[in-house]
């Protein structure tokens, strides 16, 4: 039996299985909703039609609630972390439709934001530096939106005993309907709420140039005769519609879509929408963050790192997925004012920026269990890009460096296969001589291996060692927002989507085919058929893979083929002279 060949086929099949498994795992479980396309902003103004915005401000049951007012606990000893309601009342009437007067627009160099004065919620975020489609330079990518096609908003407010959002959403006023950063480095947007009792709340949004972080601050001014008490909350509310992906074709990948947070026991904990429905999450710990993540982008609330907050996920009876936090109760004595704040992030999954915002937020760039391999690969890729200025060229150079690292290991494998090819005539004679006695045939084969100094395992182990590197690179290239809409050359103007003309997958399949010709033919007919079909199977799978990943595979195959060709010819020439 050809041990080396069998192990080699096993290694290739294992790699195929790992690829297929990761492809399946990378797909999100589709919910029982009609998949809709993201709304694309058709004009420079975010609010093209008032009917696009659905007013969620009159749905207080969607919000967290604090301890009931009839509790025996006094105001001074109110539980720091209020309870969170499990679901919304299904009897709530259909939400009202907002008017254009309720929406204010904010423009910075990085963000285009729509804020609903009913609740002061962020109801749309468009990312000015990221296009929705590569061939439409005037339409930014819309991350958050609130319309008939998708509900994905960031809500925040004050709840609790005296919270202005406890009974219904606060109705704010604004001095103007549009704010522009212009040439300034920062922009402040104030919303004002007042009542007849002498309480006023200013909800302040602070924007910075070249930043996807919005600082949301509540300034409570108590000019009444009684102590005011409330809790800050922030949450991300989203329906289950699929996020717009950049993949192409019917087998385009559907990456993970759901909530994520950091806990005391788990630096990065994910919740699919199905998991949120089956088992709501609730935990309190100091600092932290909670996010809604999708391919390449995320939104996240980051409350004060100096306080202990309650983090939770839940699904309402209306089908909305909610991930949020509630902060400790604050009290404001008569004649005084206090401030409470949190930060909100809406932007790309740029791990180096995210790690500066909050600990472990960069883990939303999920490399899986091989992160310890993928992380240095990404670091090296970015360093190469800083010199060459082209992500495709950076992938090629990274492939060359990886190949150089494994050069000697690969050489061992190719030498083993070349020696196996060289002694094929002798192996054929042994099979013919002992065709009826498999035990003697196996003994004769092992004696031949010993005499010719051939290690039947030598061609397989190097390939097995390199598998984790390839899988880690697979995750790294799939998760890197830097490759989104990144051009390479000629017809490839986006490395994150499939090759539109399938040139790279066909090159990959052809390179696999020619590499097989350099290997010794398998003795078993079944093995021979499997090997013949592997290039076809791999080509089929890679038709829909991102061009950046296929580019790596093609370059790696070409380098491997060149190395194997040289080694094979050297060994065959040495054998001919002897």
C-alpha positions, 0 to 999 in steps of 0.5 A, a space after each residue: 500500500 502506498 502510505 505516502 500517497 494515502 497520507 497526502 490525499 488524506 491531508 488534502 481532503 482534510 484541508 478541503 473539509 476545513 475550508 468547507 467547514 469554515 465556509 459554512 461557519 462563516 454563514 449566518 443562520 438566516 432568519 425567517 424574514 424577507 431579506 432586504 437591501 440596505 437603503 442607499 442615500 439618494 441625495 446629499 441630504 440624509 432625510 430624503 423623505 420623512 416617511 423613511 423614518 419610523 418613530 420608535 420613540 413612543 415604544 417605552 416597553 422596548 427600553 430597560 426599566 428600573 426597580 418599581 417605584 413602590 419598592 421598599 428600597 429608599 432613594 438613597 439605597 436604590 439598586 445601582 444596576 436596575 433590572 431590564 424588561 424581558 420583552 415588549 408588550 405585543 399589544 403596543 400600537 403601530 409606531 407613528 411616522 416621524 416628520 421631517 421637523 423631528 429629524 436633524 442632520 449632522 455632517 462630519 468628514 467621517 459620519 453623516 448622522 440623522 438624530 430623531 428629536 423624539 428620544 434623541 436617538 441616532 436613527 441613521 449613520 452613513 460612513 462618508 469614507 466608505 462607499 455603498 458600491 464601488 461604482 457609485 462614488 456619491 453614495 456612502 455606505 449606510 450602517 444604521 437606518 430606520 425605515 420600512 426596509 430596516 430598523 437599526 438604531 442607537 437609542 439612549 436616554 434617562 430611565 428610573 424613578 424620575 427618568 425623562 424616558 421612563 413613561 414615553 420618549 423625551 421630546 427634545 428641541 434643537 436650535 437648528 436642523 442641520 449641523 456641519 463640522 466644516 473646517 473645525 476639529 470638533 462639533 457640538 450638537 445640543 438637544 434640550 428637554 424641559 418641564 414645568 417642575 424646573 428640570 431641564 436636560 441637555 442631551 449633547 452629541 460631541 463629534 470629532 474630525 476623523 473619528 467614528 466615535 460620538 460622545 453622548 452626554 446628558 446634563 441634568 439641571 435640577 431647579 425643582 424642590 425635590 431630589 431627581 434620580 435616574 439611570 443612563 441607558 444605551 442600547 442598539 436596536 436591530 431587526 433580523 434583516 441580513 446585512 448587505 454583503 460584498 460577496 458575489 454570486 449565489 454562494 456569497 458568504 454571509 458572515 456572522 451577524 449579531 451582538 457581542 460584548 466583553 465579560 469578566 470571564 470571556 474577553 469576547 462573547 458573541 450572541 447570534 439572534 437565535 441565541 438572543 431569542 432562546 437565552 437572553 443575556 444579563 451580566 454586570 461588570 465594570 467598564 466594558 462595551 456592547 456591540 452589534 457586529 456584521 461583516 467589516 462594520 460594527 456599532 457599539 456603546 461604551 459606557 464609563 470605564 469607572 462604573 459598573 454597568 448591567 449589560 444585556 441582550 434580549 429579543 422583544 415580542 415584536 422581533 427586535 434584537 436589543 443589546 444594551 447597558 444600564 448604568 448606576 442610578 444618579 441623584 441630582 439635588 435641588 439647585 444643582 446639576 450633574 452630568 453622565 455620559 457614554 460613547 457610541 461607535 459606528 464605523 469599520 472594524 479597524 482593530 488598531 483604532 478599536 483597541 484604543 477605544 476600549 479593551 478587547 473591542 478589537 476582538 470584534 475582528 474575529 479571527 477564530 481560534 487561530 487568532 494567534 497566527 492570524 494577528 501577526 500575519 495581519 500586522 505583517 500585511 499592513 507593514 508591507 502595504 505601508 511600503 507598496 501601497 497596494 493590497 494585492 501586491 502586499 498579499 503577493 509579497 506576504 505569500 512570498 515571505 510565508 513561502 520563504 519561512 516554509 522553504 526548507 519544510 516544503 523542500 523536504 516534502 518535495 524531495 520525498 515526493 520526487 524520490 517516490 516518483 523516481 522509484 515508481 518502476 521498482 514499486 510497480 515491480 513489487 506490486 506485480 511480484 506480490 500481487 497476491 500477498 499484501 503482507 509480503 508486498 508491504 514488507 518489500 515496500 518498507 525495505 525499498 523505502 529503507 534502501 532508498 532512504 525514503 520517508 513515506 511520511 515526509 511528503 505529508 507532515 510538512 503540508 499538515 504543519 502549514 495548514 494552520 497558517 493557511 486557515 489563519 490567513 483565510 480568516 485574516 483576509 476575510 475579516 480585514 475591512 482594509 481589503 473592502 473595495 481595495 483595487 489590485 490591478 487590471 480587472 480586479 478593482 475589489 479584493 474582497 469580492 470574487 473575481 468577476 471573470 473567474 480568471 484567478 480561480 481558473 489559474 488556481 485550478 490549472 496550477 493544482 493540475 500541473 502540480 499533480 503532474 509533478 507527483 508520482 501517480 497513485 497506484 490505486 484507481 480510486 485514489 487516482 480518480 480523487 486526485 484528478 477531481 481535486 483541481 475541479 472541486 477546488 476551482 468550483 469552491 474558489 469561484 465565489 471566494 474573495 479575489 484576495 484569498 484566491 490571489 494568495 492561493 495562486 501565488 502560493 501554488 506557482 511558487 510551490 510548483 516552481 520549487 517542486 519542479 526544480 527539486 524533482 529535476 535535480 533528483 531525477 538527474 542525479 538518479 540518471 547519472 548514478 
